[in-house]
Amino acid sequence: MSNMSGVLGRAAGEIVEIGRFLAGVVMVWLGLVTVGFAAFHIPSESMQPSLEVRDRVLVSKWAYGYSVHSLPLGLGYLLPDNWDGRIAWGSPKRGDVVVLRDENQPDGRPRNLIKRVIGLPGDTVEVRGGLLYLNGTPVERTIVDLRRYREHTFNQLVSVTHYEETLPGGRSYSIYERTDTYPLDNFGPVTVEDGAVFVMGDNRDASRDSRASGGPGFVPLENIVGRAETVIFTLASCRREDGLYCPRGRVWRGL
């Protein structure tokens, strides 16, 4: 009888230890996803070709400090209105891809957007004939190839020129231009306000960004949720059709 009691006691002890281990794993995971990181899905084509519809993106909430929109468990929304909105030790750099809270949505309901930071406080931003200018100097862009793909919402064929754009400082990334005569291909010049950034989508003719009437405009730093780091997985799919581009290879690569 005593042997049986000993066996049961050891088994119970092992179960308790396993429970403690699993609880620890859960607590670490919750800490990472609420305090350190968050995952956001991509609902539109505004950041093609870097991001595709149905990509899931890992965002570091601590990259620039914490804002009212990135504090864990929604605690930021419980703070008084006179709080300045930011606990920060850093600011975005040109070329960073950020998730931001846009409070200028047409339906009046704030939403999260994902865009690329183009202009910093004091920068003058202009677009002439599709070409980006920063502080009066044209930003280098080089043609990579021409592409055709099926647009997500209406399944229509779209033709674009695929460029590599390089910002001052050497940050390079890919952009799409349908033509250089779309409405937002001529904009500005405007000078970015203090405490804010100017953002654009990589799919320049299919992005509601800081250029657009009714867009987010100059984005206050306190409205930035975090920096997008990489695509952690994707549910994007496309049919392989002759002559049409079918995206591959974004997962776990830098943005």
C-alpha positions as CSV (number, residue, x, y, z in Angstrom):
1,M,0.0,0.0,0.0
2,S,2.8,2.4,0.9
3,N,4.5,1.6,-2.5
4,M,1.3,2.5,-4.3
5,S,1.0,5.7,-2.4
6,G,4.6,6.6,-3.3
7,V,4.0,6.0,-7.0
8,L,0.8,8.1,-6.9
9,G,2.6,10.9,-5.1
10,R,5.4,10.9,-7.6
11,A,2.9,10.9,-10.5
12,A,1.0,13.8,-9.0
13,G,4.3,15.7,-8.5
14,E,5.2,15.2,-12.1
15,I,1.8,16.4,-13.3
16,V,2.2,19.5,-11.2
17,E,5.6,20.2,-12.7
18,I,4.3,19.7,-16.2
19,G,1.4,22.1,-15.4
20,R,3.9,24.7,-14.1
21,F,6.0,24.3,-17.3
22,L,3.1,24.7,-19.6
23,A,1.8,27.7,-17.6
24,G,5.2,29.3,-18.0
25,V,5.2,28.7,-21.7
26,V,1.8,30.3,-22.0
27,M,2.8,33.3,-19.9
28,V,5.9,33.8,-22.1
29,W,3.9,33.5,-25.3
30,L,1.3,36.0,-24.0
31,G,4.0,38.4,-23.0
32,L,5.5,38.2,-26.5
33,V,2.2,38.7,-28.4
34,T,0.8,41.4,-26.1
35,V,3.9,43.4,-25.0
36,G,6.6,42.6,-27.6
37,F,5.0,41.8,-30.9
38,A,1.7,41.6,-32.7
39,A,0.6,39.9,-35.9
40,F,-1.4,41.9,-38.6
41,H,-3.0,40.6,-41.7
42,I,-2.8,42.5,-45.0
43,P,-6.2,43.3,-46.4
44,S,-5.3,45.3,-49.5
45,E,-2.8,45.6,-52.4
46,S,-1.4,49.0,-51.4
47,M,2.0,47.5,-50.3
48,Q,2.6,45.2,-53.3
49,P,5.0,43.8,-54.2
50,S,6.5,43.8,-50.7
51,L,3.3,42.5,-49.1
52,E,0.4,40.7,-50.7
53,V,-3.3,40.4,-49.6
54,R,-3.6,37.7,-46.9
55,D,0.0,37.9,-45.7
56,R,0.4,37.8,-42.0
57,V,3.0,40.3,-40.8
58,L,5.1,40.3,-37.5
59,V,5.1,43.8,-36.0
60,S,7.5,44.8,-33.2
61,K,5.4,47.0,-30.9
62,W,8.5,48.1,-28.9
63,A,10.6,49.3,-31.9
64,Y,9.9,53.0,-31.3
65,G,8.6,52.7,-27.7
66,Y,4.9,52.4,-26.9
67,S,2.0,54.6,-28.0
68,V,-1.6,54.7,-26.9
69,H,-2.3,52.2,-29.7
70,S,0.4,49.7,-28.9
71,L,0.3,49.4,-25.1
72,P,-0.7,45.8,-24.3
73,L,-4.2,44.6,-23.5
74,G,-5.7,47.9,-24.7
75,L,-4.4,49.8,-21.7
76,G,-3.6,52.9,-23.8
77,Y,-7.3,53.5,-24.3
78,L,-7.9,53.7,-20.6
79,L,-5.4,56.6,-20.1
80,P,-6.7,60.1,-19.8
81,D,-7.2,62.2,-22.9
82,N,-4.5,64.7,-21.9
83,W,-1.7,62.0,-22.0
84,D,0.7,62.9,-24.8
85,G,0.2,59.5,-26.3
86,R,3.8,58.1,-26.4
87,I,6.3,56.4,-24.2
88,A,9.2,56.4,-26.7
89,W,13.0,56.2,-27.1
90,G,13.2,56.0,-30.9
91,S,11.6,57.2,-34.1
92,P,11.0,55.6,-37.5
93,K,13.7,55.8,-40.2
94,R,13.1,56.5,-43.9
95,G,12.1,53.2,-45.5
96,D,10.7,51.5,-42.4
97,V,7.4,49.7,-42.9
98,V,5.0,50.7,-40.1
99,V,1.5,49.9,-38.9
100,L,-0.3,53.1,-38.0
101,R,-3.7,54.0,-36.6
102,D,-5.6,56.0,-39.2
103,E,-8.4,58.1,-37.7
104,N,-9.4,59.8,-41.0
105,Q,-11.3,56.8,-42.6
106,P,-14.2,57.8,-44.9
107,D,-16.7,56.0,-42.6
108,G,-15.3,57.6,-39.5
109,R,-14.2,54.3,-37.9
110,P,-10.4,54.3,-37.1
111,R,-8.4,51.4,-38.8
112,N,-4.9,50.1,-38.8
113,L,-3.0,50.8,-42.1
114,I,0.5,49.5,-43.1
115,K,2.7,51.9,-45.2
116,R,6.3,52.8,-45.8
117,V,7.9,55.8,-44.1
118,I,9.1,58.2,-46.8
119,G,9.4,61.6,-45.1
120,L,10.7,62.5,-41.7
121,P,10.0,65.8,-39.8
122,G,11.4,68.7,-41.8
123,D,11.6,66.8,-45.0
124,T,10.0,68.3,-48.1
125,V,8.1,65.6,-50.1
126,E,7.0,66.0,-53.7
127,V,5.9,63.7,-56.5
128,R,6.3,64.8,-60.2
129,G,5.2,62.6,-63.0
130,G,5.3,59.5,-60.7
131,L,8.9,60.3,-59.6
132,L,9.5,60.9,-55.8
133,Y,11.5,63.9,-54.7
134,L,12.9,64.4,-51.2
135,N,14.1,67.9,-50.3
136,G,14.2,68.9,-53.9
137,T,16.3,65.9,-55.1
138,P,14.8,63.1,-57.2
139,V,14.9,59.7,-55.5
140,E,16.6,57.1,-57.6
141,R,14.4,54.4,-59.2
142,T,15.5,51.7,-61.6
143,I,13.3,49.5,-63.8
144,V,13.4,45.9,-62.8
145,D,10.8,44.4,-65.1
146,L,7.2,44.7,-66.4
147,R,4.5,42.6,-64.7
148,R,0.9,41.6,-65.2
149,Y,-1.2,40.2,-62.3
150,R,-4.8,39.7,-61.3
151,E,-6.1,42.3,-59.0
152,H,-7.5,40.9,-55.8
153,T,-10.9,42.5,-55.4
154,F,-12.4,42.3,-58.9
155,N,-10.0,39.8,-60.5
156,Q,-9.1,42.2,-63.2
157,L,-5.8,42.1,-65.1
158,V,-3.3,44.9,-64.0
159,S,-0.1,45.9,-65.8
160,V,2.6,47.6,-63.8
161,T,6.2,48.6,-64.1
162,H,8.3,47.1,-61.3
163,Y,11.0,49.5,-60.0
164,E,13.6,49.4,-57.3
165,E,13.6,52.7,-55.4
166,T,16.5,53.8,-53.3
167,L,16.1,56.5,-50.6
168,P,18.8,58.8,-49.3
169,G,21.0,56.6,-47.0
170,G,20.8,53.6,-49.3
171,R,17.5,51.9,-48.2
172,S,16.1,50.1,-51.3
173,Y,12.8,48.3,-51.9
174,S,10.5,47.5,-54.7
175,I,7.5,49.6,-55.9
176,Y,4.8,49.3,-58.6
177,E,3.6,52.0,-60.9
178,R,0.7,51.4,-63.3
179,T,1.6,54.6,-65.2
180,D,3.1,58.0,-64.2
181,T,-0.1,59.9,-64.9
182,Y,-2.4,58.6,-62.1
183,P,-4.0,61.2,-59.8
184,L,-1.4,60.8,-57.0
185,D,1.6,60.9,-59.4
186,N,1.7,64.6,-59.0
187,F,1.6,65.9,-55.4
188,G,3.1,68.6,-53.3
189,P,5.6,69.8,-52.3
190,V,4.8,69.6,-48.6
191,T,7.0,69.9,-45.6
192,V,6.5,67.2,-42.9
193,E,5.5,68.6,-39.6
194,D,7.4,68.1,-36.3
195,G,6.4,64.9,-34.5
196,A,5.0,63.3,-37.6
197,V,6.0,61.2,-40.7
198,F,4.9,61.0,-44.3
199,V,3.9,57.6,-45.6
200,M,3.3,56.0,-48.9
201,G,2.3,52.5,-50.2
202,D,4.7,50.6,-52.4
203,N,1.9,50.1,-54.9
204,R,1.9,53.8,-55.7
205,D,-1.2,53.9,-57.9
206,A,-3.3,51.7,-55.6
207,S,-2.6,53.3,-52.2
208,R,-4.6,55.6,-50.0
209,D,-1.6,57.2,-48.2
210,S,-0.3,60.6,-47.1
211,R,-0.7,62.0,-50.6
212,A,-4.4,61.3,-50.8
213,S,-7.3,63.6,-50.0
214,G,-8.9,62.1,-47.0
215,G,-5.9,59.9,-46.4
216,P,-3.9,59.7,-43.1
217,G,-1.9,62.9,-44.0
218,F,1.1,63.6,-41.8
219,V,1.0,60.7,-39.3
220,P,1.6,61.7,-35.7
221,L,4.3,59.5,-34.1
222,E,1.8,58.5,-31.3
223,N,-0.4,57.0,-34.0
224,I,2.3,54.5,-35.0
225,V,1.6,51.0,-33.6
226,G,5.0,49.4,-34.5
227,R,7.4,48.4,-37.2
228,A,6.7,45.6,-39.5
229,E,9.6,43.2,-39.6
230,T,8.7,40.3,-41.8
231,V,6.0,38.1,-43.3
232,I,5.6,35.1,-40.9
233,F,3.2,33.2,-43.0
234,T,0.8,33.8,-45.9
235,L,-2.5,32.5,-47.1
236,A,-2.1,34.4,-50.4
237,S,-2.8,32.3,-53.5
238,C,-2.8,32.9,-57.3
239,R,-3.4,30.8,-60.3
240,R,-0.4,30.1,-62.5
241,E,-1.3,31.6,-65.8
242,D,1.0,32.2,-68.8
243,G,2.4,35.7,-68.7
244,L,1.0,36.6,-65.2
245,Y,3.1,37.2,-62.1
246,C,2.5,34.9,-59.2
247,P,4.3,36.1,-56.1
248,R,6.6,33.9,-54.1
249,G,9.3,34.1,-51.5
250,R,8.2,36.8,-49.0
251,V,8.1,34.7,-45.8
252,W,10.8,35.5,-43.2
253,R,12.5,38.1,-45.4
254,G,13.1,41.7,-44.4
255,L,10.8,44.5,-45.5
